[in-house]
Amino acid sequence: MTLRLAPQIQPATAEQQDSLTGLRHFVAGRDLLEEWLAMGQASVALGQGPAPLHAMLIGISRFETVNLAYGEAMGDAALAEVARRIREVAGSLLDGPWFAARAPGGSFLLVAHQACRREQWQAVAETLADIISEPIMRKEGNLRLSPRLALLRLQAVESAEGALDRLAQALAAAQREGTRRVLWVDGETQHAGRTAAQLEADLLKAIDRGEIEVHFQPQYGLEPDGAEHLSGAEALARWNHPLLGQVGAGPLFAIAERADFVAQLSRHIADVALRAAAQWPQPLRLSLNVTAADLALGRYTGDLRQALEQSGFPAERLTLEVTEQVLLADLALAERSLAELAEMGVRLALDDFGAGFCNFHYLKILHLHYLKLDRSMVVGINEDKRDLAILRAILAMAKALDLGVIAEGVEHEDQRLAVAREGCGWYQGFVRAQPMDGAAFLALARAD
């Protein structure tokens, strides 16, 4: 019989936890890494080969200037948000056990027991860099961070101190150089030789090869007392690249935009999602995202009508989510297209509300049914009276305009209860479920 040694994650105790970020503090992370490496050495001794351990050290360039420019409170809020984004990406992209820890100097350690190629670990790092780089919206202002990441495939024969030292040296080199976000300890940075042009070429063939999958993020209807029911799901794209592994929606659409392939990709996602949703019990709804490239073609409404007819999914159970960035591309075109879609019976949601400029002119001229709150509108409502006041103001405005409100990024039970109590009609977030494939969501829907 073969003995399998796989690290198991036990919840961090209060003594092991960093009070600001909720991650392990650095000493606890170092000790756990040492434990995992010891397991790897035992695995080698048993003739099973080395354990597949990967690590990355994530640093924020010139983080000290955040404290100087905005104050320590803003710096602490930024660190807490980075920690949340690390948890979100790791929980979404990593299959095996993993842990994250707060390291000194505004940096973070992520370690995974992950059987993956070097290129796949770099793809996780690139996705994480993209997510951390997204603006952090606070009442003090919008803050953009510049992450640098050092990567390492761990050897069972090395110590935790040695591995961390090598990571720290590589991270320091990346921060001094300033031109590369991701750097391996040995200095390599390429995705298995995949240049941007090659990635674009890969994407053009990905649909035919069945590499583009659609996952579903469950959405729940809410009652003021906290009672809930499954109400539908948002469709999210995932690219299972043969070399890079799973590529999330953000990097996927960035590559598609460079390749001028966004409209084709969106149509594929809509076709797959609508066919899957046609099997769902009534009255579950499907949400699809609309891009600027979709509307720019001028035939989006006709294409969507055809996709609905082919799938058999009723237009009345479909919600299209449009962001402010899409509207800024061509507001007049967006207004015409969205009016046509509303006439078809499709419902429309203004996505990421609160993350941009919140131009109230959109609420006046567009045929909207929902506001979908950005997670930044939810994260502080139980700790900050101003955050709660802003949420209440948005809900009051939405009620006056006869708009439903969907809370996005709900990650904790106290947040879920708060948005229910304040009057949000729907929510989605990791507190209840992470994105899942079509078969898993169908099983969830039938069991609800």
C-alpha positions in Angstrom: 0.0 0.0 0.0 1.3 3.5 -0.9 1.2 6.1 1.8 0.0 9.5 0.5 1.3 12.5 2.3 -0.7 15.6 1.5 -0.7 18.7 3.6 -4.0 19.4 5.4 -5.0 22.9 6.4 -6.2 23.4 9.9 -7.9 26.8 10.6 -5.5 29.3 12.1 -5.8 29.8 15.8 -6.2 33.4 17.2 -2.5 33.3 18.1 -1.5 32.4 14.5 -3.7 35.0 12.9 -2.8 38.5 11.7 -5.5 40.7 13.3 -5.5 43.2 10.3 -5.8 40.9 7.3 -7.2 37.6 8.8 -4.4 35.7 7.2 -1.7 33.8 9.2 1.0 36.0 10.5 4.5 35.5 9.1 5.9 33.3 11.8 2.8 31.0 11.6 3.2 30.9 7.9 6.9 30.1 8.1 6.2 27.3 10.6 3.5 25.7 8.4 5.8 25.9 5.4 8.5 24.1 7.4 5.9 21.4 8.3 4.9 21.0 4.6 8.6 20.7 3.6 9.1 18.0 6.2 6.2 16.1 4.7 7.8 16.4 1.4 11.1 15.0 2.7 9.1 12.1 4.2 7.5 11.5 0.8 10.9 11.3 -0.9 12.1 8.9 1.8 9.2 6.6 1.0 10.1 6.7 -2.7 7.0 8.6 -3.7 8.9 11.5 -5.1 8.9 15.1 -4.0 5.7 16.8 -3.0 4.5 19.4 -5.6 4.9 22.6 -3.4 4.8 26.1 -5.0 5.3 29.5 -3.3 5.1 33.1 -4.2 6.0 36.2 -2.3 3.8 39.2 -3.2 5.1 42.7 -2.5 3.5 46.1 -3.1 5.9 48.6 -4.7 6.6 51.8 -2.7 3.9 50.8 -0.2 5.3 53.2 2.3 4.1 56.1 0.2 0.5 55.0 0.7 0.8 55.7 4.4 2.6 59.0 3.8 0.0 60.2 1.2 -3.2 58.8 2.7 -2.4 58.0 6.3 -2.0 54.7 8.1 -5.7 54.0 8.2 -5.8 53.9 4.4 -2.6 51.8 4.3 -4.2 49.3 6.7 -7.4 49.2 4.6 -5.3 48.6 1.5 -3.5 45.6 3.1 -6.8 44.1 4.2 -8.2 44.5 0.7 -5.1 42.9 -0.9 -5.5 40.0 1.6 -9.1 39.5 0.6 -8.1 39.5 -3.1 -5.4 36.9 -2.5 -8.0 34.7 -0.7 -10.4 35.1 -3.6 -8.0 34.2 -6.4 -6.4 31.3 -4.5 -9.9 29.9 -3.6 -10.9 30.2 -7.2 -7.8 28.9 -9.0 -6.1 26.4 -6.7 -7.3 22.8 -6.5 -5.1 21.6 -3.6 -4.5 22.8 -0.1 -3.0 26.3 0.2 -2.4 29.0 2.8 -1.5 32.7 2.8 0.3 34.7 5.4 1.1 38.4 5.9 4.8 39.0 5.6 6.8 42.0 6.8 6.9 45.3 4.8 3.5 45.1 3.2 4.1 41.8 1.5 2.3 38.4 1.5 3.2 34.8 1.2 1.1 32.3 -0.7 2.0 28.6 -0.6 0.2 25.8 -2.4 0.3 22.0 -2.5 -0.4 22.1 -6.2 0.5 19.6 -8.9 1.0 22.0 -11.7 3.5 23.1 -14.3 5.7 26.0 -13.8 3.7 27.9 -16.4 0.5 27.3 -14.5 1.9 28.7 -11.3 3.0 31.8 -13.2 -0.6 32.1 -14.7 -1.9 32.1 -11.1 0.6 34.9 -10.3 -0.3 37.0 -13.4 -4.0 36.7 -12.5 -3.3 37.7 -8.9 -1.2 40.7 -10.1 -4.1 41.8 -12.3 -6.6 41.6 -9.5 -4.4 43.4 -7.0 -3.8 46.2 -9.5 -7.5 46.9 -9.8 -8.4 50.2 -8.0 -9.3 50.1 -4.3 -12.3 52.4 -3.8 -12.3 54.2 -0.5 -14.0 57.4 0.8 -10.4 58.9 1.0 -10.0 58.3 -2.8 -9.2 55.7 -5.3 -6.0 53.8 -4.7 -4.0 51.8 -7.3 -1.3 49.4 -6.1 1.6 48.1 -8.1 2.4 44.5 -7.1 5.6 42.5 -7.8 5.6 38.8 -7.3 8.5 36.3 -6.8 7.8 32.6 -7.6 9.4 29.4 -6.5 8.9 25.7 -7.0 10.0 24.4 -3.6 12.5 21.5 -3.2 11.9 19.1 -0.3 15.6 19.3 0.6 15.6 23.0 1.4 14.5 24.7 4.6 11.7 27.2 5.0 14.2 29.9 5.9 16.2 29.2 2.8 13.2 29.2 0.5 11.9 32.5 2.0 15.3 34.1 1.7 15.5 33.2 -2.0 12.0 34.5 -2.5 12.8 37.8 -0.8 15.9 38.3 -2.9 14.0 37.7 -6.1 11.2 40.1 -5.0 13.7 42.8 -4.1 15.3 42.3 -7.6 11.8 42.7 -9.3 11.1 45.8 -7.3 14.4 47.4 -8.1 14.1 46.5 -11.8 10.5 47.9 -12.0 9.8 46.5 -15.5 8.6 43.0 -14.6 5.7 42.2 -12.3 6.4 38.5 -12.0 9.9 37.0 -11.6 11.0 33.4 -10.8 13.7 32.9 -8.3 16.0 31.7 -11.2 15.1 34.9 -13.2 12.7 33.3 -15.8 9.5 35.1 -16.6 8.0 33.6 -19.8 4.8 31.5 -20.0 6.5 28.5 -21.5 7.7 30.7 -24.3 4.1 32.0 -24.9 4.4 35.6 -26.2 1.4 37.9 -26.3 0.9 37.1 -30.0 1.1 33.4 -29.4 -1.5 33.7 -26.6 -3.8 35.6 -28.9 -3.3 32.8 -31.5 -4.1 30.2 -28.9 -7.3 32.0 -28.0 -8.5 32.0 -31.6 -8.4 28.2 -31.6 -9.5 27.7 -28.0 -13.2 27.7 -28.7 -12.9 25.0 -31.4 -10.8 22.9 -29.0 -13.3 23.2 -26.2 -11.0 25.0 -23.9 -13.4 27.8 -23.0 -15.7 26.7 -20.2 -18.6 28.5 -18.5 -18.9 28.4 -14.7 -21.9 29.7 -12.7 -21.8 32.0 -9.6 -25.0 31.3 -7.7 -27.2 34.3 -6.8 -29.7 34.3 -4.0 -32.9 36.2 -3.3 -33.1 37.8 0.2 -35.7 38.6 2.8 -35.2 41.3 5.5 -35.0 38.5 8.2 -32.1 36.9 6.3 -34.1 34.1 4.7 -32.9 33.3 1.2 -33.6 31.2 -1.8 -31.6 30.4 -5.0 -32.6 32.8 -7.7 -30.2 32.1 -10.5 -26.6 32.5 -11.5 -24.1 34.7 -13.3 -22.2 33.1 -16.1 -18.4 33.4 -15.9 -15.8 32.3 -18.5 -12.7 30.1 -17.7 -10.0 29.2 -20.2 -8.4 25.9 -19.6 -5.1 26.5 -21.5 -3.1 23.4 -22.2 0.1 24.9 -20.9 -1.0 27.7 -18.5 -3.9 25.9 -16.8 -7.0 27.8 -15.8 -7.1 31.5 -16.9 -9.8 33.6 -15.3 -12.2 35.9 -17.0 -10.2 39.1 -16.5 -7.0 37.9 -18.2 -9.1 36.0 -20.8 -10.9 39.1 -22.0 -7.8 41.2 -21.9 -6.2 38.7 -24.4 -9.4 38.6 -26.4 -9.4 42.4 -26.6 -5.9 42.5 -28.0 -6.8 39.8 -30.5 -10.1 41.7 -31.5 -12.0 38.5 -30.5 -14.2 39.8 -27.7 -17.5 39.6 -29.7 -16.9 36.0 -30.8 -15.9 35.0 -27.3 -19.0 36.7 -25.8 -21.2 34.9 -28.3 -19.7 31.5 -27.4 -20.2 32.2 -23.6 -23.8 33.2 -24.2 -24.5 30.1 -26.3 -23.0 27.8 -23.7 -24.7 29.5 -20.8 -28.1 29.7 -22.4 -28.1 26.0 -23.3 -27.2 25.1 -19.8 -29.8 27.5 -18.3 -32.5 26.0 -20.4 -32.3 22.9 -18.2 -32.7 24.9 -14.9 -36.0 24.8 -13.0 -38.2 27.9 -13.3 -38.0 30.7 -12.3 -34.2 30.6 -12.0 -32.5 33.5 -13.9 -29.3 33.7 -15.9 -27.0 36.8 -15.9 -24.7 37.5 -18.7 -22.1 40.3 -19.0 -22.1 42.7 -21.9 -18.9 44.2 -23.2 -18.3 47.4 -25.2 -17.2 45.2 -28.2 -20.6 43.4 -28.1 -22.5 46.6 -28.5 -20.1 48.2 -31.0 -20.9 45.6 -33.6 -24.4 46.9 -33.9 -26.0 43.5 -34.2 -25.8 42.3 -30.6 -29.6 42.4 -30.1 -30.2 40.2 -33.2 -27.5 37.8 -32.2 -28.8 37.5 -28.7 -32.4 37.0 -30.0 -31.1 34.1 -32.2 -29.2 32.6 -29.3 -32.3 32.7 -27.1 -34.4 31.0 -29.8 -31.9 28.3 -30.4 -31.5 27.5 -26.7 -35.2 27.7 -25.8 -34.4 29.9 -22.7 -37.0 32.6 -22.3 -35.8 36.2 -22.6 -37.9 37.1 -19.5 -35.5 35.1 -17.3 -32.3 36.7 -18.7 -30.5 39.6 -17.1 -27.7 41.4 -18.9 -25.1 43.2 -16.8 -23.5 46.3 -18.3 -20.7 48.3 -16.6 -20.0 52.0 -16.7 -16.9 51.4 -18.8 -19.2 49.9 -21.5 -21.4 52.9 -21.4 -18.5 55.3 -21.7 -17.5 53.7 -25.0 -20.6 54.9 -26.8 -23.5 56.0 -24.6 -25.9 56.7 -27.5 -25.3 53.3 -29.0 -25.7 51.6 -25.6 -28.9 53.5 -24.9 -30.4 52.3 -28.2 -29.2 48.7 -27.8 -30.4 48.4 -24.2 -33.8 49.8 -25.1 -34.2 47.1 -27.8 -33.2 44.4 -25.3 -35.6 45.7 -22.7 -38.4 45.5 -25.3 -37.5 41.8 -25.8 -38.2 41.2 -22.1 -34.6 41.0 -21.1 -33.8 42.7 -17.7 -30.8 45.0 -17.4 -28.5 45.6 -14.5 -25.9 48.4 -14.1 -22.9 46.4 -12.8 -20.1 47.4 -10.4 -22.2 50.3 -9.1 -20.1 52.4 -6.8 -16.8 51.5 -8.4 -16.7 54.2 -11.0 -17.9 57.8 -11.3 -21.6 56.8 -10.6 -22.9 59.1 -13.3 -26.6 59.4 -12.3 -27.4 60.4 -15.9 -27.3 56.7 -16.7 -30.1 56.1 -14.2 -32.2 58.7 -16.0 -31.8 57.6 -19.6 -31.2 53.9 -19.5 -33.9 51.1 -19.3 -32.5 49.6 -16.1 -34.1 47.1 -13.7 -31.3 46.5 -11.2 -28.3 48.1 -9.6 -25.5 45.6 -8.9 -23.4 46.9 -6.1 -19.6 46.6 -6.4 -18.1 44.7 -3.5 -16.5 47.9 -2.2 -20.0 49.1 -1.3 -20.4 46.1 0.9 -17.1 45.3 2.6 -17.2 47.9 5.3 -20.9 48.2 6.2 -20.6 46.5 9.6 -17.5 48.5 10.7 -17.9 51.9 9.2 -21.0 54.1 9.7 -20.2 56.1 6.6 -20.2 52.9 4.5 -23.5 51.9 5.9 -24.9 55.4 5.3 -23.8 55.2 1.7 -25.5 51.8 1.3 -28.7 53.1 2.7 -28.6 56.2 0.4 -28.2 53.9 -2.6 -31.0 51.7 -1.5 -33.3 54.7 -1.0 -32.5 56.0 -4.4 -33.1 52.6 -6.0 -36.4 52.3 -4.3 -37.5 55.7 -5.6 -36.5 54.7 -9.1 -38.2 51.2 -8.8 -34.8 49.4 -9.2 -33.9 46.2 -7.5 -30.5 46.0 -5.8 -28.1 43.1 -6.0 -25.1 43.0 -3.6 -21.9 41.5 -5.0 -18.9 40.2 -3.2 -20.6 39.1 0.0 -18.0 37.0 1.8 -19.1 36.9 5.4 -22.4 36.0 7.2 -22.6 39.3 9.0 -22.4 41.1 5.6 -25.2 38.8 4.2 -27.4 39.6 7.2 -26.7 43.3 6.9 -27.5 43.6 3.2 -30.7 41.6 3.8 -31.7 43.8 6.8 -31.0 47.0 4.8 -33.2 45.9 1.9 -31.0 44.4 -0.8 -33.2 42.0 -2.8 -30.4 39.7 -4.0 -26.8 38.9 -3.4 -23.9 36.7 -4.6 -20.6 35.9 -3.0 -18.3 33.3 -1.5 -20.2 33.3 1.8 -22.6 30.9 0.2 -20.9 29.5 -3.0 -18.0 29.8 -5.3 -18.4 29.6 -9.1 -19.2 26.0 -10.2 -19.5 24.1 -13.5 -22.9 23.6 -15.2 -23.5 20.1 -13.8 -22.8 21.2 -10.2 -25.1 24.2 -10.5 -27.9 22.1 -12.1 -27.6 19.7 -9.1 -27.8 22.7 -6.7 -30.8 24.1 -8.5 -32.7 20.8 -8.4 -31.9 20.3 -4.7 -32.9 23.8 -3.7 
